[in-house]
Amino acid sequence: MELDKAIEKRHSVRTFKQKKPDWRKIIEVIDAAIKGPLAGNAGTLKFLLVDKSEKIKRLAKASQQSFIQNSKYLVIVCSDPAQLERSYDDRAKKYLRQQAGAAIQNFLLKLTDLELATCWVGAFQDEEVKRILNIPKDIEVEALFPIGYELGKGKQPTKPDLDNNLFFNKWKQKKMSPEKMPRD
Ligand SMILES: Cc1cc2nc3c(=O)[nH]c(=O)nc-3n(C[C@H](O)[C@H](O)[C@H](O)COP(=O)(O)O)c2cc1C
């Protein structure tokens, strides 16, 4: 699939078919995620793939979002802050968030490319998620991704328009007046 098409097609999916995806496709998706930019190129992003239905049920409860329990797989994206905190002090928190976002966007586009579907789940009880998955205290759980095949026809939400969200040269300036370039 072309990049533009994947960007256009990607949308959050909260209803899944019974059909179980091939778990190897999900490994491919995680491989695309980990190829994103990383501060200092350090291995500080971790992924957990869950296929045990009992655990998926408990994680749905820990998120208070019942649609999660209808997915066949859950991917949990985590950050290990220790190394970045040593290298970047108080910038580390920002870097961790940004690199997780970059990896997740790769993840979402690759899923779309493979005709799989998900919804970014950011609302959950951190401590409960960690308890279910034996995740150590010092690891940050970034987000959960229930994965499956979309049931029904997806609806593309309206997106913020470019006109009101892009400025040129200074905050709130909406007009671009390109500098004249010297001729060759
Ligand atoms: C950081 C973040 C957290 C989110 N958390 C949730 C969530 O807990 N539950 C949910 O149903 N959707 C969640 N979403 C999905 C958004 O609701 C969704 O991306 C938004 O409505 C735009 O729709 P789209 O993804 O189809 O473009 C989250 C998205 C982001 C980026």
The ligand as an SDF file (V2000), in Angstrom:
LIG
                    3D

 31 33  0  0  0  0  0  0  0  0999 V2000
   -2.8850    9.4690   23.1680 C   0  0  0  0  0  0  0  0  0  0  0  0
   -4.1970    8.8630   22.6980 C   0  0  0  0  0  0  0  0  0  0  0  0
   -4.9980    8.1960   23.6170 C   0  0  0  0  0  0  0  0  0  0  0  0
   -6.1920    7.5930   23.1890 C   0  0  0  0  0  0  0  0  0  0  0  0
   -6.9170    6.8640   24.0820 N   0  0  0  0  0  0  0  0  0  0  0  0
   -8.0690    6.2680   23.6820 C   0  0  0  0  0  0  0  0  0  0  0  0
   -8.7950    5.4410   24.5790 C   0  0  0  0  0  0  0  0  0  0  0  0
   -8.4280    5.2230   25.7270 O   0  0  0  0  0  0  0  0  0  0  0  0
   -9.9340    4.8500   24.1040 N   0  0  0  0  0  0  0  0  0  0  0  0
  -10.3830    5.0340   22.8200 C   0  0  0  0  0  0  0  0  0  0  0  0
  -11.4210    4.4670   22.4690 O   0  0  0  0  0  0  0  0  0  0  0  0
   -9.6920    5.7940   21.9380 N   0  0  0  0  0  0  0  0  0  0  0  0
   -8.5500    6.4190   22.3260 C   0  0  0  0  0  0  0  0  0  0  0  0
   -7.8080    7.1330   21.4310 N   0  0  0  0  0  0  0  0  0  0  0  0
   -8.2330    7.2000   20.0180 C   0  0  0  0  0  0  0  0  0  0  0  0
   -8.8250    8.5600   19.6470 C   0  0  0  0  0  0  0  0  0  0  0  0
  -10.1050    8.6720   20.2150 O   0  0  0  0  0  0  0  0  0  0  0  0
   -8.8810    8.6640   18.1120 C   0  0  0  0  0  0  0  0  0  0  0  0
   -7.5750    8.5990   17.5930 O   0  0  0  0  0  0  0  0  0  0  0  0
   -9.5440    9.9630   17.6730 C   0  0  0  0  0  0  0  0  0  0  0  0
  -10.9260    9.9380   17.9650 O   0  0  0  0  0  0  0  0  0  0  0  0
   -9.3870   10.2020   16.1830 C   0  0  0  0  0  0  0  0  0  0  0  0
   -9.9100    9.1230   15.4520 O   0  0  0  0  0  0  0  0  0  0  0  0
   -9.0250    8.3050   14.4090 P   0  0  0  0  0  0  0  0  0  0  0  0
   -7.9550    7.5780   15.1810 O   0  0  0  0  0  0  0  0  0  0  0  0
  -10.0180    7.3580   13.7600 O   0  0  0  0  0  0  0  0  0  0  0  0
   -8.4230    9.2750   13.4430 O   0  0  0  0  0  0  0  0  0  0  0  0
   -6.6050    7.7240   21.8310 C   0  0  0  0  0  0  0  0  0  0  0  0
   -5.7690    8.3930   20.9260 C   0  0  0  0  0  0  0  0  0  0  0  0
   -4.5700    8.9320   21.3370 C   0  0  0  0  0  0  0  0  0  0  0  0
   -3.6770    9.5970   20.3150 C   0  0  0  0  0  0  0  0  0  0  0  0
  1  2  1  0
  2  3  1  0
  2 30  2  0
  3  4  2  0
  4  5  1  0
  4 28  1  0
  5  6  2  0
  6  7  1  0
  6 13  1  0
  7  8  2  0
  7  9  1  0
  9 10  1  0
 10 11  2  0
 10 12  1  0
 12 13  2  0
 13 14  1  0
 14 15  1  0
 14 28  1  0
 15 16  1  0
 16 17  1  0
 16 18  1  0
 18 19  1  0
 18 20  1  0
 20 21  1  0
 20 22  1  0
 22 23  1  0
 23 24  1  0
 24 25  2  0
 24 26  1  0
 24 27  1  0
 28 29  2  0
 29 30  1  0
 30 31  1  0
M  END
$$$$
